[in-house]
Amino acid sequence: MRHPFVLPTSRAGWGLLAAFVGLVLAGTWPVIGLFNRAALMFGLPLMIVWSYVIIFACVAVMLIGNRIVEGDGHE
């Protein structure tokens, strides 16, 4: 029987998968609840700062993933 998912085959691939799963978990309610309070950071509500952190972390992980795929030689 074949797996319904495509699994990583390298250490870098597993690290990238862990980074994506970590980002998804960072955007779920238990973690968001830690940042959902009336506090300012850099003149912005803490919740907005956390949202920006998640967005920029997603971009960084995608850039790293693109570099890994480019260096792998697969299309």
N, C-alpha and C positions, 0 to 999 in steps of 0.2 A: 504494500500500500504506500502510495506517495504522500508526502506531507502537503498540507494545503497552503503552507507558507514557504517562502524562499528564505533560507537561513544563511547567515554570513559564513564564509569559509576561512576568513583570516582574523588575526587578532585585532587588526584595525577595524574590520567590519563589525566585530563584536563590541568594540569600544564605541563605535558610532551608534550602534543599536542601543547600547546602554545610555548614551548621551540623549538620544531621542526619547527614550522611555523616561529618563530623569526630567526632561523638559515637560513632558506630558504630565507627570506627577506634580511638578512644580506649579502647574496651572490648575490643579484640582482644589476642591474646597478646603480640605484640612490645612493645606499650605497657605492658601489665600486668606484664610481666617486669621493667620498670624500677622498678616500685613494690613488687614482691614480695621484700622483704628484711626482716630483723629490725631494724626501727627504729620508734621511737615518735614520734608527733606528736599533740599535745593529749592525751596519755595513751592513745592508741589506736594499734594497729598501722597502719603506713603504707598497707597494702593496704585496710584498712577506710576510712581517710580518702579514698583515691582512689575507692572505691566510692561514698561519699557525694558526692564532687565530681561524679561522673558522674550520679548520680540528680538532684541539684539542678540541674545543667546541662540535663538532659533536661526538667525541669519549666520552667526558664526559657525554653528554646527553644520549648516547646509554648505557653507563655503569649504569647510574641512572635508565634508563628504565628497564634494565635487573634486577636490584635489586628490583625494584617495582614489576615486574612480578614474580620473585622468591618468594617474600614475600606474594604474593597474593594467592598462592596455586593452580593456574590454570596452566595447561600444554600448 
